Amino acid sequence: MSTPVSATILGLEGPILEADEAMFFAAAQPWGFILFARNVESPEQLGRLTRDLRDAVGRDAPVLIDQEGGRVQRLRPPHWREWPPALDEVAAAGPGAAARAMYLRSRLIAAELRAVGIDVNCAPLADVARTTTHPILRNRLYGDDPEAVAEIALAVALGLIDGGVVPVVKHLPGYGLGEVDSHESLPRVDAGADELRRTDFAAFRPLADLPLGMTAHIVYEAFDPETPATLSAEMIRLIRDDIGFGGLLMTDDLSMGALPGPIGERAARARAAGCDLILHCNGRRAEMEDVLAEAGTMDEGALARGAAALALRSGALPLDMDEMEAELDRLRNGDVDG
C-alpha cells in the first residue's frame, strides 16, 4: 500500500534542511514544499536543498516558489535576473506585444527555476487591477481589462509550462477589488454579483483548464457575506462551477492575518469548504503540526489532479536564452516587429 500523502504544502526555516526537519517531513509526507528568500543563498545551495527535500519524503515531490518578478521574487541578483514589476513590463511592451513579452519573461524564469530543482511557480495572477487595488498587489498585476488580463495570464502560464514548470493561477476568484492587505487583515468586497461575474471572475474563466490554482482570502459579500473565499464552501463551489476551474486547488498561505481562528481550525475549515491542499509557509513547527492534524490526506481525485499537474514538468522545450532575452529587450523598447 502506498504511503498516504498529506493535503499540505509546507515551508521550512532556513537554507539547509536540518536533520530534525528531514525526519519531520518524512513522517508528515506533505504533497509539496514552498521556498522563500530565507531558504535561498546560491544556485549550488538551492539545488542541494531541493534534492534534500525530495529525499526526505522519498519521492519527486513538487517544490514551489513565488517568482513573479518585481517585489515578489525570491531568486535575485547576483545569481539570478532582476525582473521589473509585471504591470511595468506590460506597459513597456504595449497592448500588441504584452502577452508575448510576458511569455518570454516567464519562459526565462522557468529556466532559472528548473536549474535549481524548483518545478512549480505561483504565477500567473489573473486579478483585475483597479486604481483602488491595494499597493501590495497592484503592480504585480497585468492590467485593468479582464480580456487582456486573461490573455497575458495564459501567456505567462504557457511560458512556465514550456519550461517544464507548473503554473499556479491566483488569486481565485479575484483579488483586484481588495483594498487592504490580506497578509495583515481581511479584505471585503461589496461589489454586486453581476459586476464580479463580468469583470473579476471573467478573467479567470479562460484559465479554468490550468492545473493548479490558489484561493483568495477575501470576503465577497454578494455571495457569502461572512466567510473568506478560502474557507467558504459557497465560494469554492463558485470557483468550480461558475468559473469552471477543474485543477488542484490550494489555499493561499494559511498563516496570513486575513483568516480568523487558530491555524488548525483554518486548515479544517478550508478542507471542509473544498480546498484540495493547505498552504502553510512560515516553517514554524508547532503551527505545521496543528495544520497536519487537521488537513487530512489527499483523496484519489486530488491525487489524480496533482499527478496531471506534475506531468507537465517533463514537457520542457528547447531554449535559446540569448535569443529570447534579445526579443524581450526589443519588445520592451517598442520594437514589435523585431
N, C-alpha and C positions, 0 to 999 in steps of 0.2 A: 504494500500500500504506500502511495506517495505521501510525503510529509505535508500536512495542511499549511497553507500559505496565509499568513495574517493579512487582513484587509487594511494594510497600513503602508505608508511611505515615511521613513524616519530619517532624521538628521543625526549628525554626530558632532562631538565637541570641538575637535581640532584637526590639524593637518595629518595626523598619524592615527591609525586605528590601534588603540591600545588593546592589550590582551584581554582585559575585562570587558571592553566593548565588543570585541570579537565574540567572546563567549555569550554575551547578552544577545547579540544579533543572531547567533547560531540557534539559540533557543527560541527567540521571538519569531524568526522567519518572516520578516516583512516582505511584501511584494517587491519593494524597491527602496532606494536611498535618494536623498537630496543633499546637494552640496551648496555651501555658501562661501563668501570670501574668507571666513575664518578657517576654512578647510583647504585653502589654496596658497601654495608658495611658489612652485615651479612646475614645468611640464614633467620632469622626472618624478618629483614627489607625487604629483597628481595621478600620473599613470600607475604608480605603485599603490596609491590609496584605492583607486577604483578596482584594481586586481584584488587587493586585500579584502575589500567589502564583498566581492563576489565569492572569494574563497571562504569567507566566514559563513555564508549561507549555503554554500555548496552547489550553486547554480548560477547561470548567466543572468543575474538579476539586473533590472534596469537601474541606471544611475542618472538622476535628473539634476538640472540646474536651471537658473533663470539667467539666460544670456540674451537679453533683448537688445542691448545697446543703450547708450545714454546713461542715465543714473543707475539703471538696473542691468548691470553686467558684472559677473563675479570674476571673470578672467580679464585681466587688464595688462597694459604695458608694465614692464618691458618685454614680457614673454608673449603677449597676445595683442591683437589690434585694439585700438580705441575706436568705438563707434559713436557717431552723433545720436542724439535722441531721434526716435523714429519720425516724429512729426516734422523735424527739421529735414530729415532725409527725404521724406515725401515732398516737402515744399521745394527743396532744391531741384529735384528731378522734374517736378511739374506733373500735371494730370496725365499727359500722354505717356510718360515713362516711369511713373512712380511704382507701378506693380513690377516692372522689370528690374528697377533698381533695388527694390526690396527683396526680390527673388535672388539677385546676385549676392547681396549682403547676407541673406540667410544661408545661401549655399556656402559661402566662405566661413561663416560662423560654424556651420555643420562640420566642415573640415577640421577646424580647430578643436571642436569638441571631441570628435571621434579619435583624434590623435592622442588624446589622454584618457580614452576609455569612457567618455560620457556619451550616452546614446539617447537621451530624451531631453528636449529643451522646452521650457514652459513659455511658449510662444506658438502662434501669433495671438495678438489681442484684437478682438472684434468689437470692443466697446466703442460707441459712437461719441466723439468729443463734443462738448458744449463749451461756451465761454465760462460757464459756472462749474465745469468739472474740476474736482479738487486738483491742485497743482502736483500732488504726489503721483497723480496718474496722467494728467492731460498730455504732456509732451511725449509720453510713451505711446500715444495712440496714433492712428493713421489718417484721421480726418473727421469731418462732420457730416458726410453724406453716406448713408447706410450702404448703398450700392458700391461706391468706391471703396469703402472700408472693407467690405466683403471681398472685393476683387484683390485688394492688396494683401489681406489676411490669407487668402488662398495661395497667393504667390509666395508668401513667407513660408507657409506650411509645405508647399511643394519644394522650395529650396532646401528645407531641412530634410524632407523625405529623400530627395535626390542625393543627399549627402549621407544617407543611412542613419539619420537621426529622427526620432519620433516626435512630432509636434504635439503640444498641449494647447488647445484653443481656450482662451479665457477672456472675460470672467462671465460665465453663463448665469443668467440670461442677459447681462448688460450692465456695466458699471458707469456709463457715461453721465448719468444724471446724479451720481453720488457727489455730494458737496462737502463731505467730511472724509477724513482718512480712516478707512476701516481697520488699519493697524492699531488705531487708538480708540475709536468709538464707532457706534453703529450708524451707518447712513440710512436715511429713509427717503423713499421716492414717492411723491404724491401724484405723479402723472397718471392720467387715465389709461385704461386698458387699451383703447384704440391707438393712442399715441405710442405706447410702448410696443404694441404689435407692429405698427407702421414703421417705427424707427429702430429702437434698440434691439428688439427681437429679430427684426428683419435682417439685420446684419449677420446674424448667426445662422439663419436658415440655409444659405448656400454652403455653409461649412459643416452641415449636420453629419456628413459622412466621414469626418476626420476621426482618428482612432482614439483620441484622449481629450477630455475636457475638464475644466476646473470651474467650480461654482463661485458665485459672488456672495460675500457676507453683507447683504443689503436687504432691507425690508421694502417690498413693493406693495404699497398699501392697497392698490386696486385689486390685488389677488389674495394676499394674506397680510392683513394689517398689523400683525403682532410678531411674526417669526421671520428671521433672516432666511434667505433662499436656501442656504446650505442646510438648514435644519427643518425646512418646510416641505412636507410631502406634496402640498399643492404646487409649489414652485418646481420641485423635481418632476412632477407629472407634466407641468408646462414645458420644461426643458425637453422631456422625452416626446411628448405628444404634439405640442404646438410648434416648437422649433424643430422637432424631429431628430434630435441628437441620439444616435444609437451606439456611440462608443463607450469606452470605460470612463466613468465619471468620478472624479476625485474632488475632495473639498479643497478650498484654499487653506492656508495654514490655520490649524485649529487653535493655536495659541494667540491669535490676534485679538485685540481688545474689543472688536465689534461683537463677539459672541458672548452670550450670558452663561453663567453657571460654571461649575467645576469642569476641568478638562475631560475627565472620564465621562461625565454626563453629556458633554458636547459630542463626543465620539459616538455614544449610544444613540443620541438623537439624530445625528447626521446619517448613521446607518439605517435607522428606522425610517427616515424620510426617503431613502432610496439611493444614497450615495454608495458607490462601489468601494471607494478607497478613502481612508482618512490620511490626510497630510499633516504631519507634525514635524516642525522644522528646527526647534532650538537645541535639540540634543540633550535636554535635561532628563536624566534617568528616571527620576520619580514621576515626572509627567508622562514619559513614554510608557512606563509600567501601567499607569492609570488608563492610558489610551488603549494599550494592548488588552487590558482586562475587559474592555467594553466594545472594542471594534469587531471582534469575531474573526472568522476566516472567510476567504473568498469562496463563493459558491461556483458551480460549474459554469453558469452563464458568464459571471465576471471573469473567471479564468479563461474562458474562450475569447472574450473580448480583449483581454490582456494579451493572449497569445497572438491574436490577429494584429494588434498594435505592434508588438515586438517583432513580428515577422518583417516589418518594414526596415529593420536595422540591416538586413542583408542586401538591400537594394541600392547601395551607393553606386553612382555613375562616375565615370572618369572625370577628372577635374584639371583644367588648365588654370591654375590660380592666377598667374600673371595676366592672362588674357581677361579673366573675369574682373580682376581689380582694375585693369585699364578701361574696360567697358563701364564699370561703375563710376569711375572718375569722369568719363565723358558725359554720362547721364547727369551727374551732379553739376557739371558745368553747362548743362543745357544743350549738349550735342546729341539730340535724339537719334539722328540718322547715322551717327558714327563716322 
